[in-house]
Amino acid sequence: MSTLPDKLVIAISSRALFNLNDSHRVFEEQGLNAFSRYQVERENDILEKGDAFPLVQKFLKINKLLGGEPRVEVILLSRNSADTGLRIFNSIEHYGLDITRAAFCNGESPYRYIGPFGCDLFLSADGLDVRRALEQGVAAATLVAGGGHEQQEDVLRFAFDGDAVIFSDEAEQVYKRDGLAAFTEVERASAQKPLGGGPFKGFLEALHKLQAEFEPDACPLRTALVTARSAPAHERVIRTLRAWDIRVDESVFLGGLPKGAFLRAFGADVFFDDQPAHCASAAEHVATGHVPHGIANIET
C-alpha cells in the first residue's frame, strides 16, 4: 500500500503515458546520446497520447469529484534524464494532467523507486521492469500494444482476470498439470476454501476502499472479473471475494470463450491478464496489461 498518506498511487512509465515509439527507436538503433539529442531538439513538440493516457486522465479526475486533499496520485517513472524529460513534462502540462512527482533515471531502470514512492500499481512498456516490480510485491503489468479504443464515458473501468492476477495461480497449476477435469474436481471440492491472493489483490482492495467513499449510484470507478472459469468452478471465486470482503461490480464466467468482445461490452479502460495469448486477443478490443506472474509465465 501507498506510503503517501491516504492515497492510491499509480506509477507509470513515460512510454506508457505517451507515444514515444519514434524516440525509443532512435535509442535502440543509435544509442543514448542520439536519443538525448532527439528529445532535446523536440522538447517543445507535444507528444501524442499513449495507451495508458485515457486511464490516467480518468484516474486524476477522481480528485475533483471528492474535493479536499487528493486521494489519488500518478507518479512518472522514466528512463529519460531530467534534461530529456523536459519534453515529457511539457506534454503533461499541455494536456492538463496533475502529475508533479517523477523519477528520471538516465537510461537505467526506474523500478527501484516504486517502493519508496509507495506505489499500488505500476504500468510500463518494459517487461523486465514489470517483473522486478512484481518481485517487490507491487501490482504491475506490461501494456500490450494493440487496437484498444479510448472509452468516452467518465467512469473508470478496471477489468481483471482471476487466477494468477487477483488470485494465486494454485488452481491454474492444477489445470496445467492435470487438465480441465482435474481442475474442475479440485475446485468443486475446495469451494469452501478461499484461494490465496495474487499480485493484484492489494490493488483491488485499494480500489474497493476508494469506491466506498462514493454513493453507489455516483461512483466513478467500476470493476469486473472476467475469467475463463465456468460453473462449478465459479463458486470458489465468489466465496473467496466474500471472505476478503471485496466487492467486484461485475463477474463474467466465460467457460473458455474469447474475452475481447465481453471486455469491450463492459467498456474496460484496462484489462489485466497473466496469459500472453489472452492479452494479445484482448488488446484488439481494449487497453490490456500483461501480468507476467504464475505458471503461465514460467520459461521452459
Phi and psi in degrees as GROMACS dihedral restraints (atoms count N, CA, C in turn):
[ dihedral_restraints ]
;  ai    aj    ak    al  type     phi  dphi    fc
    3     4     5     6     1   -68.8    20    10
    4     5     6     7     1   143.2    20    10
    6     7     8     9     1   -92.1    20    10
    7     8     9    10     1    -7.2    20    10
    9    10    11    12     1   -79.1    20    10
   10    11    12    13     1   122.6    20    10
   12    13    14    15     1   -53.4    20    10
   13    14    15    16     1   124.9    20    10
   15    16    17    18     1    56.3    20    10
   16    17    18    19     1    31.5    20    10
   18    19    20    21     1  -120.4    20    10
   19    20    21    22     1   147.7    20    10
   21    22    23    24     1   -98.1    20    10
   22    23    24    25     1   120.9    20    10
   24    25    26    27     1  -116.6    20    10
   25    26    27    28     1   126.1    20    10
   27    28    29    30     1  -110.9    20    10
   28    29    30    31     1   126.9    20    10
   30    31    32    33     1   -99.9    20    10
   31    32    33    34     1   138.6    20    10
   33    34    35    36     1  -139.4    20    10
   34    35    36    37     1   140.6    20    10
   36    37    38    39     1   -79.9    20    10
   37    38    39    40     1   156.7    20    10
   39    40    41    42     1   -63.7    20    10
   40    41    42    43     1   -32.9    20    10
   42    43    44    45     1   -74.5    20    10
   43    44    45    46     1   -18.5    20    10
   45    46    47    48     1   -83.9    20    10
   46    47    48    49     1   -35.6    20    10
   48    49    50    51     1   -76.5    20    10
   49    50    51    52     1   -40.4    20    10
   51    52    53    54     1  -125.2    20    10
   52    53    54    55     1   159.1    20    10
   54    55    56    57     1   -80.6    20    10
   55    56    57    58     1   101.6    20    10
   57    58    59    60     1  -112.8    20    10
   58    59    60    61     1    27.6    20    10
   60    61    62    63     1   -59.2    20    10
   61    62    63    64     1   -43.1    20    10
   63    64    65    66     1   -64.3    20    10
   64    65    66    67     1   -47.9    20    10
   66    67    68    69     1   -69.9    20    10
   67    68    69    70     1   -33.5    20    10
   69    70    71    72     1   -67.1    20    10
   70    71    72    73     1   -35.0    20    10
   72    73    74    75     1   -63.6    20    10
   73    74    75    76     1   -39.9    20    10
   75    76    77    78     1   -61.5    20    10
   76    77    78    79     1   -42.8    20    10
   78    79    80    81     1   -61.4    20    10
   79    80    81    82     1   -45.8    20    10
   81    82    83    84     1   -68.3    20    10
   82    83    84    85     1   -36.7    20    10
   84    85    86    87     1   -90.4    20    10
   85    86    87    88     1   -29.7    20    10
   87    88    89    90     1  -123.1    20    10
   88    89    90    91     1   -10.2    20    10
   90    91    92    93     1    98.6    20    10
   91    92    93    94     1   176.9    20    10
   93    94    95    96     1   -66.2    20    10
   94    95    96    97     1   -41.0    20    10
   96    97    98    99     1   -63.6    20    10
   97    98    99   100     1   -43.8    20    10
   99   100   101   102     1   -65.2    20    10
  100   101   102   103     1   -39.0    20    10
  102   103   104   105     1   -60.7    20    10
  103   104   105   106     1   -44.6    20    10
  105   106   107   108     1   -61.8    20    10
  106   107   108   109     1   -45.0    20    10
  108   109   110   111     1   -61.2    20    10
  109   110   111   112     1   -42.2    20    10
  111   112   113   114     1   -59.1    20    10
  112   113   114   115     1   -44.8    20    10
  114   115   116   117     1   -70.4    20    10
  115   116   117   118     1   -43.5    20    10
  117   118   119   120     1   -64.1    20    10
  118   119   120   121     1   -41.4    20    10
  120   121   122   123     1   -64.1    20    10
  121   122   123   124     1   -21.9    20    10
  123   124   125   126     1  -117.4    20    10
  124   125   126   127     1    22.8    20    10
  126   127   128   129     1   -66.8    20    10
  127   128   129   130     1   -17.6    20    10
  129   130   131   132     1   -97.2    20    10
  130   131   132   133     1     0.8    20    10
  132   133   134   135     1   -86.5    20    10
  133   134   135   136     1   122.0    20    10
  135   136   137   138     1   -73.6    20    10
  136   137   138   139     1   132.1    20    10
  138   139   140   141     1   -74.6    20    10
  139   140   141   142     1   148.4    20    10
  141   142   143   144     1   -73.7    20    10
  142   143   144   145     1   156.1    20    10
  144   145   146   147     1   -66.4    20    10
  145   146   147   148     1   141.3    20    10
  147   148   149   150     1   -95.0    20    10
  148   149   150   151     1  -177.2    20    10
  150   151   152   153     1   -59.8    20    10
  151   152   153   154     1   -34.6    20    10
  153   154   155   156     1   -93.5    20    10
  154   155   156   157     1    -0.9    20    10
  156   157   158   159     1   -57.6    20    10
  157   158   159   160     1   -49.5    20    10
  159   160   161   162     1   -59.8    20    10
  160   161   162   163     1   -38.6    20    10
  162   163   164   165     1   -60.6    20    10
  163   164   165   166     1   -47.6    20    10
  165   166   167   168     1   -63.4    20    10
  166   167   168   169     1   -43.2    20    10
  168   169   170   171     1   -59.8    20    10
  169   170   171   172     1   -46.5    20    10
  171   172   173   174     1   -66.2    20    10
  172   173   174   175     1   -40.1    20    10
  174   175   176   177     1   -59.7    20    10
  175   176   177   178     1   -44.3    20    10
  177   178   179   180     1   -70.5    20    10
  178   179   180   181     1   -23.9    20    10
  180   181   182   183     1   -66.9    20    10
  181   182   183   184     1   -20.0    20    10
  183   184   185   186     1   -60.1    20    10
  184   185   186   187     1   -35.9    20    10
  186   187   188   189     1   -60.2    20    10
  187   188   189   190     1   -38.5    20    10
  189   190   191   192     1   -67.3    20    10
  190   191   192   193     1   -34.8    20    10
  192   193   194   195     1   -70.3    20    10
  193   194   195   196     1   -37.3    20    10
  195   196   197   198     1   -82.8    20    10
  196   197   198   199     1   -31.2    20    10
  198   199   200   201     1    69.9    20    10
  199   200   201   202     1   177.6    20    10
  201   202   203   204     1    68.5    20    10
  202   203   204   205     1  -151.9    20    10
  204   205   206   207     1   -65.7    20    10
  205   206   207   208     1   138.0    20    10
  207   208   209   210     1   -57.8    20    10
  208   209   210   211     1   136.9    20    10
  210   211   212   213     1  -102.8    20    10
  211   212   213   214     1   -13.1    20    10
  213   214   215   216     1  -130.6    20    10
  214   215   216   217     1   153.9    20    10
  216   217   218   219     1  -148.0    20    10
  217   218   219   220     1   144.6    20    10
  219   220   221   222     1  -113.3    20    10
  220   221   222   223     1   130.3    20    10
  222   223   224   225     1  -117.1    20    10
  223   224   225   226     1   133.6    20    10
  225   226   227   228     1   -90.2    20    10
  226   227   228   229     1   126.5    20    10
  228   229   230   231     1  -118.6    20    10
  229   230   231   232     1   123.4    20    10
  231   232   233   234     1  -140.1    20    10
  232   233   234   235     1   146.5    20    10
  234   235   236   237     1   -82.1    20    10
  235   236   237   238     1    -5.3    20    10
  237   238   239   240     1   -66.3    20    10
  238   239   240   241     1   162.2    20    10
  240   241   242   243     1   -85.4    20    10
  241   242   243   244     1   166.4    20    10
  243   244   245   246     1   -59.7    20    10
  244   245   246   247     1   -34.2    20    10
  246   247   248   249     1   -65.7    20    10
  247   248   249   250     1   -52.1    20    10
  249   250   251   252     1   -73.9    20    10
  250   251   252   253     1   -20.8    20    10
  252   253   254   255     1   -72.6    20    10
  253   254   255   256     1    -7.6    20    10
  255   256   257   258     1   -60.0    20    10
  256   257   258   259     1   -36.3    20    10
  258   259   260   261     1   -61.7    20    10
  259   260   261   262     1   -37.2    20    10
  261   262   263   264     1   -67.1    20    10
  262   263   264   265     1   -45.6    20    10
  264   265   266   267     1   -68.0    20    10
  265   266   267   268     1   -33.1    20    10
  267   268   269   270     1   -61.8    20    10
  268   269   270   271     1   -38.6    20    10
  270   271   272   273     1   -70.7    20    10
  271   272   273   274     1   -38.8    20    10
  273   274   275   276     1   -58.8    20    10
  274   275   276   277     1   -44.8    20    10
  276   277   278   279     1   -65.1    20    10
  277   278   279   280     1   -41.5    20    10
  279   280   281   282     1   -57.7    20    10
  280   281   282   283     1   -42.6    20    10
  282   283   284   285     1   -86.2    20    10
  283   284   285   286     1    -2.3    20    10
  285   286   287   288     1    71.9    20    10
  286   287   288   289     1    31.1    20    10
  288   289   290   291     1   -85.8    20    10
  289   290   291   292     1   131.5    20    10
  291   292   293   294     1   -85.3    20    10
  292   293   294   295     1    73.6    20    10
  294   295   296   297     1  -119.5    20    10
  295   296   297   298     1   117.3    20    10
  297   298   299   300     1  -120.9    20    10
  298   299   300   301     1   -20.2    20    10
  300   301   302   303     1  -103.5    20    10
  301   302   303   304     1   140.6    20    10
  303   304   305   306     1  -158.3    20    10
  304   305   306   307     1   158.1    20    10
  306   307   308   309     1  -130.8    20    10
  307   308   309   310     1   121.0    20    10
  309   310   311   312     1  -109.4    20    10
  310   311   312   313     1   124.8    20    10
  312   313   314   315     1  -115.3    20    10
  313   314   315   316     1     8.4    20    10
  315   316   317   318     1    50.4    20    10
  316   317   318   319     1    55.7    20    10
  318   319   320   321     1    95.3    20    10
  319   320   321   322     1   -20.4    20    10
  321   322   323   324     1   -91.4    20    10
  322   323   324   325     1   164.2    20    10
  324   325   326   327     1   -69.4    20    10
  325   326   327   328     1   135.0    20    10
  327   328   329   330     1   -90.3    20    10
  328   329   330   331     1     3.5    20    10
  330   331   332   333     1   -61.1    20    10
  331   332   333   334     1   -26.5    20    10
  333   334   335   336     1   -66.3    20    10
  334   335   336   337     1   -12.3    20    10
  336   337   338   339     1   -92.8    20    10
  337   338   339   340     1    -2.1    20    10
  339   340   341   342     1   -62.3    20    10
  340   341   342   343     1   -43.9    20    10
  342   343   344   345     1   -65.2    20    10
  343   344   345   346     1   -52.1    20    10
  345   346   347   348     1   -58.7    20    10
  346   347   348   349     1   -34.3    20    10
  348   349   350   351     1   -77.3    20    10
  349   350   351   352     1   -12.3    20    10
  351   352   353   354     1    68.7    20    10
  352   353   354   355     1    43.7    20    10
  354   355   356   357     1   -75.9    20    10
  355   356   357   358     1   141.5    20    10
  357   358   359   360     1   -92.6    20    10
  358   359   360   361     1   -23.8    20    10
  360   361   362   363     1  -150.1    20    10
  361   362   363   364     1   140.1    20    10
  363   364   365   366     1  -126.3    20    10
  364   365   366   367     1   125.2    20    10
  366   367   368   369     1  -118.2    20    10
  367   368   369   370     1   130.6    20    10
  369   370   371   372     1  -148.9    20    10
  370   371   372   373     1   162.6    20    10
  372   373   374   375     1   -94.3    20    10
  373   374   375   376     1    -1.5    20    10
  375   376   377   378     1  -106.7    20    10
  376   377   378   379     1   111.0    20    10
  378   379   380   381     1   -63.1    20    10
  379   380   381   382     1   -34.9    20    10
  381   382   383   384     1   -67.5    20    10
  382   383   384   385     1   -41.5    20    10
  384   385   386   387     1   -61.0    20    10
  385   386   387   388     1   -38.8    20    10
  387   388   389   390     1   -65.0    20    10
  388   389   390   391     1   -43.3    20    10
  390   391   392   393     1   -61.4    20    10
  391   392   393   394     1   -40.5    20    10
  393   394   395   396     1   -65.5    20    10
  394   395   396   397     1   -37.6    20    10
  396   397   398   399     1   -64.8    20    10
  397   398   399   400     1   -42.4    20    10
  399   400   401   402     1   -61.5    20    10
  400   401   402   403     1   -37.0    20    10
  402   403   404   405     1   -63.7    20    10
  403   404   405   406     1   -26.6    20    10
  405   406   407   408     1   -82.9    20    10
  406   407   408   409     1    -0.8    20    10
  408   409   410   411     1    86.5    20    10
  409   410   411   412     1    16.7    20    10
  411   412   413   414     1  -101.9    20    10
  412   413   414   415     1   135.5    20    10
  414   415   416   417     1   -60.4    20    10
  415   416   417   418     1   128.5    20    10
  417   418   419   420     1  -151.4    20    10
  418   419   420   421     1   150.8    20    10
  420   421   422   423     1  -151.8    20    10
  421   422   423   424     1   148.3    20    10
  423   424   425   426     1   -93.3    20    10
  424   425   426   427     1   122.1    20    10
  426   427   428   429     1   -72.0    20    10
  427   428   429   430     1   130.4    20    10
  429   430   431   432     1   -97.6    20    10
  430   431   432   433     1   123.5    20    10
  432   433   434   435     1   -68.4    20    10
  433   434   435   436     1   137.4    20    10
  435   436   437   438     1  -169.1    20    10
  436   437   438   439     1  -152.5    20    10
  438   439   440   441     1  -107.6    20    10
  439   440   441   442     1    30.1    20    10
  441   442   443   444     1   -59.5    20    10
  442   443   444   445     1   144.4    20    10
  444   445   446   447     1  -108.3    20    10
  445   446   447   448     1   141.9    20    10
  447   448   449   450     1   -67.4    20    10
  448   449   450   451     1   130.0    20    10
  450   451   452   453     1   -84.5    20    10
  451   452   453   454     1   131.6    20    10
  453   454   455   456     1   -84.3    20    10
  454   455   456   457     1   -26.2    20    10
  456   457   458   459     1   -73.0    20    10
  457   458   459   460     1   164.6    20    10
  459   460   461   462     1   -81.2    20    10
  460   461   462   463     1   -20.7    20    10
  462   463   464   465     1   -67.5    20    10
  463   464   465   466     1   132.0    20    10
  465   466   467   468     1   -91.7    20    10
  466   467   468   469     1   120.4    20    10
  468   469   470   471     1  -116.2    20    10
  469   470   471   472     1   115.9    20    10
  471   472   473   474     1  -102.4    20    10
  472   473   474   475     1   132.4    20    10
  474   475   476   477     1  -121.8    20    10
  475   476   477   478     1   141.7    20    10
  477   478   479   480     1  -132.2    20    10
  478   479   480   481     1   139.2    20    10
  480   481   482   483     1   -72.2    20    10
  481   482   483   484     1   165.0    20    10
  483   484   485   486     1   -93.1    20    10
  484   485   486   487     1   -76.9    20    10
  486   487   488   489     1   -64.0    20    10
  487   488   489   490     1   130.5    20    10
  489   490   491   492     1    74.5    20    10
  490   491   492   493     1     3.3    20    10
  492   493   494   495     1  -121.1    20    10
  493   494   495   496     1   -74.7    20    10
  495   496   497   498     1   -76.7    20    10
  496   497   498   499     1   -41.6    20    10
  498   499   500   501     1  -104.1    20    10
  499   500   501   502     1   168.0    20    10
  501   502   503   504     1   -66.0    20    10
  502   503   504   505     1   173.1    20    10
  504   505   506   507     1   -96.5    20    10
  505   506   507   508     1    19.6    20    10
  507   508   509   510     1   -60.3    20    10
  508   509   510   511     1   -40.3    20    10
  510   511   512   513     1   -72.9    20    10
  511   512   513   514     1   -37.7    20    10
  513   514   515   516     1   -64.4    20    10
  514   515   516   517     1   -33.0    20    10
  516   517   518   519     1   -61.6    20    10
  517   518   519   520     1   -41.7    20    10
  519   520   521   522     1   -62.4    20    10
  520   521   522   523     1   -44.1    20    10
  522   523   524   525     1   -62.0    20    10
  523   524   525   526     1   -45.0    20    10
  525   526   527   528     1   -66.2    20    10
  526   527   528   529     1   -36.4    20    10
  528   529   530   531     1   -82.8    20    10
  529   530   531   532     1   -42.8    20    10
  531   532   533   534     1  -118.9    20    10
  532   533   534   535     1    -8.0    20    10
  534   535   536   537     1    96.8    20    10
  535   536   537   538     1   175.0    20    10
  537   538   539   540     1   -64.7    20    10
  538   539   540   541     1   -41.4    20    10
  540   541   542   543     1   -63.0    20    10
  541   542   543   544     1   -43.6    20    10
  543   544   545   546     1   -66.5    20    10
  544   545   546   547     1   -40.7    20    10
  546   547   548   549     1   -58.2    20    10
  547   548   549   550     1   -47.5    20    10
  549   550   551   552     1   -62.4    20    10
  550   551   552   553     1   -41.7    20    10
  552   553   554   555     1   -66.3    20    10
  553   554   555   556     1   -43.8    20    10
  555   556   557   558     1   -63.0    20    10
  556   557   558   559     1   -43.1    20    10
  558   559   560   561     1   -67.9    20    10
  559   560   561   562     1   -35.3    20    10
  561   562   563   564     1   -64.7    20    10
  562   563   564   565     1   -45.1    20    10
  564   565   566   567     1   -69.3    20    10
  565   566   567   568     1   -26.2    20    10
  567   568   569   570     1  -103.0    20    10
  568   569   570   571     1    17.8    20    10
  570   571   572   573     1   -56.6    20    10
  571   572   573   574     1   -31.7    20    10
  573   574   575   576     1   -87.6    20    10
  574   575   576   577     1    -4.6    20    10
  576   577   578   579     1  -103.6    20    10
  577   578   579   580     1   115.5    20    10
  579   580   581   582     1   -60.7    20    10
  580   581   582   583     1   143.4    20    10
  582   583   584   585     1   -70.8    20    10
  583   584   585   586     1   156.9    20    10
  585   586   587   588     1   -72.5    20    10
  586   587   588   589     1   163.1    20    10
  588   589   590   591     1   -80.6    20    10
  589   590   591   592     1   143.7    20    10
  591   592   593   594     1   -98.7    20    10
  592   593   594   595     1  -174.9    20    10
  594   595   596   597     1   -65.3    20    10
  595   596   597   598     1   -19.5    20    10
  597   598   599   600     1  -103.6    20    10
  598   599   600   601     1     7.0    20    10
  600   601   602   603     1   -60.0    20    10
  601   602   603   604     1   -47.4    20    10
  603   604   605   606     1   -63.0    20    10
  604   605   606   607     1   -39.1    20    10
  606   607   608   609     1   -66.9    20    10
  607   608   609   610     1   -40.5    20    10
  609   610   611   612     1   -63.4    20    10
  610   611   612   613     1   -39.4    20    10
  612   613   614   615     1   -60.4    20    10
  613   614   615   616     1   -43.6    20    10
  615   616   617   618     1   -64.0    20    10
  616   617   618   619     1   -40.2    20    10
  618   619   620   621     1   -62.8    20    10
  619   620   621   622     1   -41.6    20    10
  621   622   623   624     1   -61.2    20    10
  622   623   624   625     1   -41.9    20    10
  624   625   626   627     1   -65.8    20    10
  625   626   627   628     1   -38.5    20    10
  627   628   629   630     1   -67.5    20    10
  628   629   630   631     1   -39.1    20    10
  630   631   632   633     1   -59.6    20    10
  631   632   633   634     1   -34.8    20    10
  633   634   635   636     1   -66.3    20    10
  634   635   636   637     1   -14.4    20    10
  636   637   638   639     1   -81.7    20    10
  637   638   639   640     1    -4.4    20    10
  639   640   641   642     1  -115.8    20    10
  640   641   642   643     1   154.7    20    10
  642   643   644   645     1   -66.1    20    10
  643   644   645   646     1   142.7    20    10
  645   646   647   648     1   -53.6    20    10
  646   647   648   649     1   -36.4    20    10
  648   649   650   651     1   -87.3    20    10
  649   650   651   652     1     4.1    20    10
  651   652   653   654     1  -131.1    20    10
  652   653   654   655     1    21.6    20    10
  654   655   656   657     1   -83.4    20    10
  655   656   657   658     1   129.7    20    10
  657   658   659   660     1   -86.2    20    10
  658   659   660   661     1     7.8    20    10
  660   661   662   663     1  -122.4    20    10
  661   662   663   664     1   138.7    20    10
  663   664   665   666     1  -142.9    20    10
  664   665   666   667     1   139.5    20    10
  666   667   668   669     1  -122.0    20    10
  667   668   669   670     1   152.5    20    10
  669   670   671   672     1  -143.9    20    10
  670   671   672   673     1   139.6    20    10
  672   673   674   675     1   -97.6    20    10
  673   674   675   676     1   120.7    20    10
  675   676   677   678     1  -123.2    20    10
  676   677   678   679     1   103.2    20    10
  678   679   680   681     1  -127.0    20    10
  679   680   681   682     1   150.8    20    10
  681   682   683   684     1   -73.8    20    10
  682   683   684   685     1    -9.8    20    10
  684   685   686   687     1   -62.5    20    10
  685   686   687   688     1   158.8    20    10
  687   688   689   690     1  -144.0    20    10
  688   689   690   691     1   175.0    20    10
  690   691   692   693     1   -62.9    20    10
  691   692   693   694     1   140.8    20    10
  693   694   695   696     1   -90.7    20    10
  694   695   696   697     1     4.6    20    10
  696   697   698   699     1   -74.8    20    10
  697   698   699   700     1    -2.9    20    10
  699   700   701   702     1   -72.4    20    10
  700   701   702   703     1   -31.1    20    10
  702   703   704   705     1   -62.3    20    10
  703   704   705   706     1   -42.6    20    10
  705   706   707   708     1   -62.9    20    10
  706   707   708   709     1   -37.3    20    10
  708   709   710   711     1   -63.3    20    10
  709   710   711   712     1   -48.4    20    10
  711   712   713   714     1   -61.1    20    10
  712   713   714   715     1   -44.3    20    10
  714   715   716   717     1   -69.9    20    10
  715   716   717   718     1   -30.3    20    10
  717   718   719   720     1   -66.0    20    10
  718   719   720   721     1   -47.8    20    10
  720   721   722   723     1   -61.9    20    10
  721   722   723   724     1   -37.2    20    10
  723   724   725   726     1   -64.6    20    10
  724   725   726   727     1   -41.4    20    10
  726   727   728   729     1   -65.5    20    10
  727   728   729   730     1   -33.3    20    10
  729   730   731   732     1   -80.1    20    10
  730   731   732   733     1   -10.7    20    10
  732   733   734   735     1    60.7    20    10
  733   734   735   736     1    44.3    20    10
  735   736   737   738     1  -116.6    20    10
  736   737   738   739     1   131.1    20    10
  738   739   740   741     1   -97.4    20    10
  739   740   741   742     1   131.3    20    10
  741   742   743   744     1  -111.3    20    10
  742   743   744   745     1   130.0    20    10
  744   745   746   747     1   -66.1    20    10
  745   746   747   748     1   -41.3    20    10
  747   748   749   750     1  -134.7    20    10
  748   749   750   751     1   141.8    20    10
  750   751   752   753     1  -129.0    20    10
  751   752   753   754     1   127.0    20    10
  753   754   755   756     1  -123.3    20    10
  754   755   756   757     1   115.9    20    10
  756   757   758   759     1  -103.8    20    10
  757   758   759   760     1   107.7    20    10
  759   760   761   762     1   -94.7    20    10
  760   761   762   763     1   -15.4    20    10
  762   763   764   765     1    57.8    20    10
  763   764   765   766     1    37.3    20    10
  765   766   767   768     1    93.1    20    10
  766   767   768   769     1    -3.8    20    10
  768   769   770   771     1   -67.4    20    10
  769   770   771   772     1   152.3    20    10
  771   772   773   774     1   -59.4    20    10
  772   773   774   775     1   142.7    20    10
  774   775   776   777     1   -88.6    20    10
  775   776   777   778     1   -20.7    20    10
  777   778   779   780     1   -54.1    20    10
  778   779   780   781     1   -51.4    20    10
  780   781   782   783     1   -63.7    20    10
  781   782   783   784     1   -34.5    20    10
  783   784   785   786     1   -71.0    20    10
  784   785   786   787     1   -37.7    20    10
  786   787   788   789     1   -65.4    20    10
  787   788   789   790     1   -38.9    20    10
  789   790   791   792     1   -68.9    20    10
  790   791   792   793     1   -37.1    20    10
  792   793   794   795     1   -63.5    20    10
  793   794   795   796     1   -37.6    20    10
  795   796   797   798     1   -69.0    20    10
  796   797   798   799     1   -26.0    20    10
  798   799   800   801     1    80.7    20    10
  799   800   801   802     1    34.5    20    10
  801   802   803   804     1   -61.0    20    10
  802   803   804   805     1   132.7    20    10
  804   805   806   807     1   -79.3    20    10
  805   806   807   808     1   -28.3    20    10
  807   808   809   810     1  -158.6    20    10
  808   809   810   811     1   144.5    20    10
  810   811   812   813     1  -125.9    20    10
  811   812   813   814     1   136.3    20    10
  813   814   815   816     1  -113.6    20    10
  814   815   816   817     1   128.3    20    10
  816   817   818   819     1  -145.2    20    10
  817   818   819   820     1   150.8    20    10
  819   820   821   822     1   -89.4    20    10
  820   821   822   823     1   -18.1    20    10
  822   823   824   825     1   -97.4    20    10
  823   824   825   826     1   121.3    20    10
  825   826   827   828     1   -54.7    20    10
  826   827   828   829     1   -40.3    20    10
  828   829   830   831     1   -64.4    20    10
  829   830   831   832     1   -41.1    20    10
  831   832   833   834     1   -65.8    20    10
  832   833   834   835     1   -37.6    20    10
  834   835   836   837     1   -65.1    20    10
  835   836   837   838     1   -43.8    20    10
  837   838   839   840     1   -61.8    20    10
  838   839   840   841     1   -39.7    20    10
  840   841   842   843     1   -68.9    20    10
  841   842   843   844     1   -45.0    20    10
  843   844   845   846     1   -65.7    20    10
  844   845   846   847     1   -33.5    20    10
  846   847   848   849     1   -64.6    20    10
  847   848   849   850     1   -16.9    20    10
  849   850   851   852     1   -71.2    20    10
  850   851   852   853     1   -15.7    20    10
  852   853   854   855     1  -115.9    20    10
  853   854   855   856     1   -40.0    20    10
  855   856   857   858     1  -142.9    20    10
  856   857   858   859     1   161.6    20    10
  858   859   860   861     1   -60.7    20    10
  859   860   861   862     1   134.9    20    10
  861   862   863   864     1  -134.0    20    10
  862   863   864   865     1   138.5    20    10
  864   865   866   867     1  -114.8    20    10
  865   866   867   868     1   124.0    20    10
  867   868   869   870     1   -84.5    20    10
  868   869   870   871     1   127.2    20    10
  870   871   872   873     1  -103.3    20    10
  871   872   873   874     1   100.5    20    10
  873   874   875   876     1   -78.8    20    10
  874   875   876   877     1    70.1    20    10
  876   877   878   879     1  -136.1    20    10
  877   878   879   880     1   148.2    20    10
  879   880   881   882     1    88.1    20    10
  880   881   882   883     1  -178.6    20    10
  882   883   884   885     1   -62.5    20    10
  883   884   885   886     1   -28.4    20    10
  885   886   887   888     1   -68.2    20    10
  886   887   888   889     1   -13.4    20    10
  888   889   890   891     1  -116.2    20    10
  889   890   891   892     1    14.9    20    10
  891   892   893   894     1   -83.3    20    10
  892   893   894   895     1   123.7    20    10
  894   895   896   897     1   -72.3    20    10
  895   896   897   898     1   137.2    20    10
